[in-house]
Every structure is written in C-alpha cells, then in structure tokens.
Amino acid sequence: MGGDAASGILLILVAILAMICANTGWSYAYHELFHHELAWTPVKKLDSLHLWINDALMAVFFFVVGLEIKREILDGELSNAAKRRLPVLAAAAGMVMPALIYLLAAGTSQPIHRGWAIPAATDIAFAVGVLGLLGNRVPPALRLFLLTVAIVDDLGAVAIIAVFYTAQIKFLWGIGALVFLGGLILLNRRKVFSLPLYLLLGLGLWYCVLNSGIHATIAGVVFAFTIPLKLSPSGDSMLLRLEHALAPWNSYLIVPLFGFANAGVALGGIGLSGLFDPVPLGIALGLFLGKQIGIFASIVAADRIGFAPRPAGASWVQLWGMAVLCGIGFTMSLFIGALAFPRHPLLVEEAKLGVLFGSLLSSILGYTILRLAKAPEAAPQPD
C-alpha cells in the first residue's frame, strides 16, 4: 500500500474512532483526556492537551505546509506563470463557491455567518489518500494538479485565518513577533545555514504570536517562508531536509492526533437530524456541491476560452472526480470551525458534523467517479 493511501486510511480510521469515543461510555474519558486542565504546563496559555495539539502541534503542521508552498512557488508547479494559471484559478473558485453556498444555505445571521470559510478548505492528506487507493487508474498529471490546487487552497486558508479569525492584537507581543521575524529574515539574507539558530528564533516567533492574539499556527507558515531553499556550501537544502524529515510526522502523528482530538461529535445533543440545522447543512453543501461546482466549472471555462488548458492525459469525467474529492475538508475545515465559533461550543460540534458528512459524501462520490472513469484514448501516432 502506498504512503498516500495509508495516510488517508489512517485519517478515516481516526475519524471513526473519535466518533465512537464521543458517543459511547468512553465519552467522559475522551473529553477529559483532551480538555482537562493540566497539572503543569511550560506555557501558561496552553493548559490542556487540546490546546497543545491545536496551537503547538498544528503550528508544526502549518510549518510543513509553508515549506511545501515555498518550494512550489520557487521551484515547483507554481514557479511558472503558465503552469500556475489553472490551479490558482481552480483553487480560488473552489473557495469562493463553497463560501457562497454556505451563506445561502445557513444564512447571514450572527454568529452563524462566521462559518463561511469552513467549507472553503481542502484536506491534502485525505484527498491524496483517496487517490492513492485508486493506484494507476488516476493519471499522474491529475494527482499533480490536485496537489497544486490543494497547496494554493492551503495558502488561501492561511490568509483567511490571519485576516478573518484573528482577535485583537496585543501590541507588545506583536512587536516581539516582528523582532524574531526580522532576525529570521536577516539569517536568510546573510546566507546563514545554522538550523539551531533558525529553530531558536522560530520558537520565539511562535511564542510571541501565541500571546499576540494572532492564531499561533500563522507563525508556522511565516517561519517556513524564511527557511532557505538554496543549497548550503555543503550541498544541503535546509528547506528540503526539514520538509522530508517532518512530512511523515505530519501524516502519521500530528494530523491523525488532531483529527482524533477534534472529530469526535457527541450526537446526543444534536442527533443526525441536526444535519439539517443551518451550520452543518451549509458546511456539508459547501464542501460537497460548492467545491466540485467551483473547481470543475473554472477548469471547463479556462479550457474553453483558452486561458489555460486542462491537465494532459485526464478526461473530463476524471477531472470532475478530482473536483469532487476536493470537497474533503477534514483537517483544515475542522480547524477553522473551532476558530469560527469560539464562544459557541454547540455550533463547533455542529460544524464538525457538517465537515464529516460533507467530506464523507465527497470521498465516496469522488472515489466512485474515478474508479469508473475511463482514461482518454491516446491520439494515434502518425506513420
């Protein structure tokens, strides 16, 4: 089994386990494990295991995402203007359409409207994991395109978190974060390749951002952007080394642990009928319909008007299946859901239900489409 498929299956199992724990006799122990106040913590603001996962471990997750985004921009699919046109357009349309559908379905009343960004995010690990289950039925160009769209999508989600889900900024802590960021930029500009120095300043940046009112995970992305991609005198790329070293930890520890801590929805207070409440209904429709409509329609339009050709070797049915898979929100959507309703725990639980249901529908339909789709016939070669 490939690594992509294994990580995707692990996330599915973790989500199921979290739901079982939250709706059986283990529910109290499950809640206490993550939300009980710790007897001691080295960071006062992080006084529960749940906060350590969401504000510290997820900063590492966003750090790896940032490394991947920087590599793609400088030396990947996003480094070429012609190549990035279609994935950037598709990602943008795939964020706008789910947000619009959410607002149409859920309404714009307070505080419900704050959940508009929840269905705008795609889970890379989950979506690529489903593709991994399909093996060689999916052309490499399609997998690469989905990865690129998801990376642009992640960048958009990070921008949304920074702009729309940031509390009032505490000035002194903000100044401290800028000082550490300035030090990291200086190291990069001076071509310093000492990893301990970067990590020390990066930790200081995270601590200041954590206390500033800006969500701590933003520090992970900003820190990643300062890591040099260029080779050191010894022929080593610090960015590539960190990305390769941390990617397995992201896939097999951080994301599953986050999923286990956040995916458990206690249905006792909501019930499956709660799916038709404004928040879960808007999220589920945004993920399942909004993603596929926005992404697939933008690909068709770009190809038809000559703005950018569709990925080579992929049929229109396969592209539709890929667009449906982008409706798997899981990690990012659960994360934004917690930020959207900080004072409304019931809405957070309802958001989880909507994310899980929309992601489930998207994964089943997307897998089925790609499983049954036929690859386009190769053009005949001239004699």
C-alpha positions in Angstrom: 0.0 0.0 0.0 1.4 3.4 -1.0 2.1 6.1 1.6 -0.7 8.3 0.3 -3.3 5.6 0.6 -2.0 4.6 4.1 -2.2 8.1 5.5 -5.7 8.5 4.0 -7.0 5.3 5.5 -5.4 6.3 8.9 -7.4 9.5 8.9 -10.6 7.6 8.1 -10.0 5.2 11.0 -9.1 8.1 13.4 -12.4 9.9 12.5 -14.4 6.8 13.1 -12.6 6.1 16.4 -13.2 9.7 17.6 -16.9 9.4 16.8 -17.1 6.1 18.7 -15.4 7.6 21.7 -17.6 10.6 21.7 -20.8 8.6 21.6 -20.2 5.6 23.9 -19.3 5.0 27.5 -15.9 6.4 26.7 -17.2 9.9 26.1 -16.3 11.3 29.5 -12.8 9.9 29.4 -12.4 11.2 25.8 -13.4 14.7 26.8 -11.3 14.7 30.0 -8.2 13.5 28.1 -8.2 16.5 25.8 -9.9 19.2 27.8 -9.0 18.6 31.4 -6.7 21.3 32.8 -3.1 20.0 33.0 -1.4 19.9 36.4 1.6 21.6 34.9 2.4 23.3 31.6 5.5 25.1 30.4 3.3 27.6 28.5 0.6 29.1 30.7 -1.7 29.8 27.7 -1.7 26.1 26.8 -3.3 24.5 29.8 -4.9 21.4 28.2 -3.8 18.7 25.8 -6.4 20.0 23.2 -4.7 23.4 23.2 -1.3 21.9 22.9 -2.5 20.0 19.8 -4.3 22.9 18.2 -1.9 25.7 19.0 1.5 23.9 19.2 1.4 20.7 17.1 -0.7 22.3 14.4 1.9 25.1 14.2 4.3 22.3 13.1 1.7 21.1 10.6 1.4 24.7 9.2 5.2 25.0 9.2 5.4 21.9 6.9 2.6 23.4 4.7 4.5 26.6 4.5 7.7 24.8 3.4 5.7 23.0 0.7 4.1 26.2 -0.5 7.5 28.0 -0.7 9.1 25.1 -2.6 6.3 25.0 -5.1 6.4 28.8 -5.6 10.2 28.9 -6.0 10.9 25.6 -7.8 7.7 23.7 -8.5 4.4 23.9 -10.3 3.7 27.4 -9.0 7.0 28.8 -10.2 5.9 29.0 -13.8 3.2 31.6 -14.7 1.7 29.4 -17.4 1.5 26.3 -15.1 0.0 28.1 -12.1 -2.8 29.8 -14.0 -5.2 26.9 -13.9 -4.6 25.6 -10.3 -4.7 29.2 -8.9 -8.0 29.9 -10.7 -9.4 26.5 -9.7 -8.4 26.9 -6.1 -9.9 30.4 -5.9 -13.2 29.3 -7.5 -13.1 26.3 -5.1 -13.0 28.6 -2.1 -15.5 31.2 -3.2 -18.3 28.9 -4.3 -18.4 26.9 -1.1 -18.5 30.1 0.9 -21.4 31.4 -1.1 -23.3 28.2 -0.9 -22.7 28.2 2.9 -24.1 31.7 3.3 -27.1 30.9 1.0 -27.9 27.7 3.0 -27.0 28.8 6.5 -27.9 32.5 6.3 -26.0 35.6 7.4 -27.2 36.0 11.0 -24.8 36.3 13.9 -22.8 34.2 14.7 -23.7 31.7 12.0 -22.2 33.8 9.2 -18.7 33.4 10.8 -18.6 29.8 9.5 -18.4 30.9 5.8 -14.8 29.8 5.5 -15.2 26.3 7.0 -16.1 24.6 3.7 -13.5 26.6 1.7 -10.6 24.3 2.6 -9.4 21.0 1.1 -7.6 18.4 3.1 -4.5 17.4 1.1 -3.7 14.2 3.0 -7.3 12.9 2.9 -7.9 13.7 -0.8 -4.5 12.4 -2.0 -5.0 9.4 0.2 -8.2 8.5 -1.7 -6.3 9.0 -5.0 -3.7 6.6 -3.6 -6.3 3.9 -3.2 -7.0 4.1 -7.0 -3.4 3.4 -8.0 -2.7 3.7 -11.7 -6.3 4.4 -12.6 -5.5 8.1 -12.0 -3.1 9.7 -14.4 0.0 11.3 -12.8 -1.0 14.7 -14.2 -4.3 14.6 -12.3 -2.7 13.8 -9.0 -0.2 16.6 -9.5 -3.0 19.0 -10.4 -4.9 18.1 -7.3 -1.8 18.6 -5.1 -1.2 22.0 -6.7 -4.8 23.1 -6.2 -4.7 21.9 -2.6 -1.5 23.8 -1.9 -2.9 27.1 -3.3 -6.1 26.3 -1.3 -3.9 25.9 1.9 -2.3 29.3 1.2 -5.8 30.8 0.9 -6.9 29.2 4.1 -3.9 30.6 6.0 -4.7 34.1 4.7 -8.3 33.7 5.8 -7.3 32.6 9.3 -4.9 35.6 9.6 -7.3 38.2 8.3 -10.8 37.0 9.5 -10.1 34.9 12.6 -7.6 37.0 14.4 -8.6 38.5 17.7 -7.5 42.0 18.9 -3.7 42.1 18.6 -1.7 42.8 21.7 0.8 45.4 20.6 3.9 44.4 22.6 3.7 40.8 21.8 3.2 41.8 18.1 6.4 43.8 18.2 8.2 40.9 19.8 7.0 38.6 16.9 8.3 41.2 14.4 11.7 41.3 16.1 12.0 37.5 15.8 10.8 37.5 12.2 13.3 40.2 11.4 16.1 38.0 12.9 15.0 35.1 10.7 14.9 37.2 7.6 18.4 38.5 8.4 19.7 35.0 8.8 18.2 34.1 5.4 19.6 37.3 3.7 23.1 36.7 5.2 23.0 33.1 3.9 23.3 31.6 7.4 22.6 27.9 7.3 22.6 27.1 11.0 19.5 25.1 11.7 19.6 25.5 15.6 19.6 29.3 15.1 16.6 29.2 12.9 14.8 26.9 15.3 15.6 29.1 18.3 14.2 32.2 16.6 11.3 30.3 15.1 10.3 29.1 18.6 10.5 32.7 19.9 8.3 33.8 16.9 5.7 31.2 17.7 5.6 32.1 21.4 5.1 35.8 20.7 2.4 35.1 18.1 0.7 32.7 20.5 0.4 35.6 23.0 -0.3 38.3 20.5 -3.9 37.5 19.6 -3.0 36.2 16.1 -3.5 32.4 15.9 -0.2 30.7 16.7 -0.4 28.5 13.6 0.3 31.5 11.4 3.8 31.6 13.0 4.4 28.2 11.5 3.8 29.4 7.9 5.7 32.7 8.3 8.6 30.8 9.9 8.6 28.4 6.9 8.9 31.2 4.4 12.2 32.3 6.0 13.8 28.8 5.7 16.4 28.9 2.8 15.7 26.6 -0.2 19.1 27.3 -1.7 21.9 24.8 -1.2 24.4 25.5 1.6 28.2 25.3 1.0 27.9 21.6 1.9 25.3 21.0 -0.8 22.4 20.7 1.5 19.0 22.4 1.2 17.6 23.2 4.7 14.1 23.5 3.4 14.1 20.2 1.6 15.7 18.4 4.6 13.1 19.8 7.0 10.2 19.0 4.7 11.4 15.4 4.1 12.1 14.9 7.8 8.8 16.4 9.1 6.3 15.2 6.4 5.9 11.7 7.9 5.4 13.1 11.4 2.7 15.3 9.9 1.0 12.5 8.1 1.2 9.8 10.7 1.1 11.7 14.0 0.2 15.3 14.0 -2.8 15.2 11.6 -4.2 11.9 13.0 -3.8 13.2 16.6 -5.6 16.5 15.6 -8.3 14.5 13.9 -8.8 12.3 16.9 -9.0 15.3 19.3 -11.3 17.3 17.1 -13.5 14.9 15.1 -15.5 13.4 18.0 -19.0 14.8 17.7 -21.4 14.0 20.6 -24.6 13.2 18.6 -26.6 13.0 21.8 -27.1 16.8 21.9 -27.5 17.1 18.2 -28.7 13.9 16.5 -28.4 13.1 12.8 -31.4 15.4 12.3 -29.1 18.2 13.3 -27.5 17.8 9.8 -30.4 20.0 8.6 -29.6 22.8 11.0 -28.1 25.9 9.3 -24.5 25.4 10.1 -24.0 21.7 9.3 -26.2 21.9 6.3 -24.3 24.9 4.9 -20.9 23.3 5.5 -21.9 19.9 4.0 -23.5 21.5 0.9 -20.5 23.9 0.6 -18.0 21.0 0.6 -20.0 18.6 -1.5 -21.5 20.9 -4.0 -19.5 24.1 -3.8 -16.1 22.6 -4.2 -17.0 20.5 -7.3 -19.0 23.2 -8.9 -16.4 25.9 -8.4 -13.3 23.8 -9.4 -14.8 21.9 -12.3 -16.6 24.9 -13.8 -13.4 27.0 -13.6 -11.4 24.3 -15.4 -14.0 24.0 -18.2 -14.3 27.7 -18.6 -10.5 28.2 -18.6 -10.1 25.4 -21.2 -12.9 26.7 -23.4 -11.7 30.3 -23.6 -8.1 29.4 -24.0 -7.0 30.9 -20.6 -5.3 27.6 -19.6 -5.6 24.0 -21.0 -6.9 21.2 -18.8 -4.3 18.8 -17.4 -2.8 16.5 -20.0 -4.0 12.8 -20.0 -7.1 13.4 -17.9 -10.6 13.0 -19.2 -13.4 15.4 -18.2 -15.0 12.7 -16.1 -11.7 12.2 -14.2 -11.4 16.0 -13.7 -14.9 16.0 -12.3 -14.0 13.2 -9.9 -10.9 15.1 -8.8 -13.1 18.3 -8.2 -15.4 16.2 -6.0 -12.5 14.9 -4.0 -11.5 18.5 -3.2 -14.7 18.6 -1.1 -12.9 16.6 1.6 -12.4 19.3 4.2 -11.4 17.4 7.4 -8.2 18.9 8.9 -8.4 22.5 7.7 -12.2 22.7 7.9 -12.3 21.3 11.5 -9.5 23.7 12.4 -11.4 26.8 11.0 -14.6 25.6 12.6 -13.1 25.8 16.1 -11.9 29.3 15.3 -15.2 30.5 13.8 -17.3 29.8 16.9 -15.0 30.2 20.0 -17.9 31.2 22.3 -20.5 28.8 20.9 -19.5 25.1 21.6 -22.7 23.7 20.2 -22.0 25.4 16.9 -18.5 24.0 16.9 -20.0 20.5 17.3 -22.5 21.2 14.6 -19.6 22.4 12.3 -17.8 19.1 12.9 -20.9 17.2 11.9 -21.2 19.2 8.7 -17.5 18.7 7.9 -17.6 15.0 8.5 -20.8 14.5 6.4 -19.7 16.7 3.5 -16.2 15.1 3.5 -17.8 11.6 3.6 -20.1 12.3 0.6 -17.2 13.9 -1.3 -14.8 11.0 -0.7 -17.4 8.3 -1.7 -18.6 10.1 -4.8 -15.1 11.2 -5.9 -13.7 7.7 -5.4 -16.6 6.1 -7.3 -16.3 8.5 -10.3 -12.6 8.0 -10.6 -12.9 4.2 -10.2 -15.4 4.0 -13.0 -14.0 6.7 -15.3 -12.1 5.7 -18.4 -8.9 7.4 -19.3 -9.0 9.4 -22.6 -7.8 7.5 -25.6 -4.3 8.4 -26.8 -4.1 10.2 -30.1 -3.0 7.9 -33.0 0.7 8.4 -33.9 1.4 9.4 -37.5 3.1 6.8 -39.7 
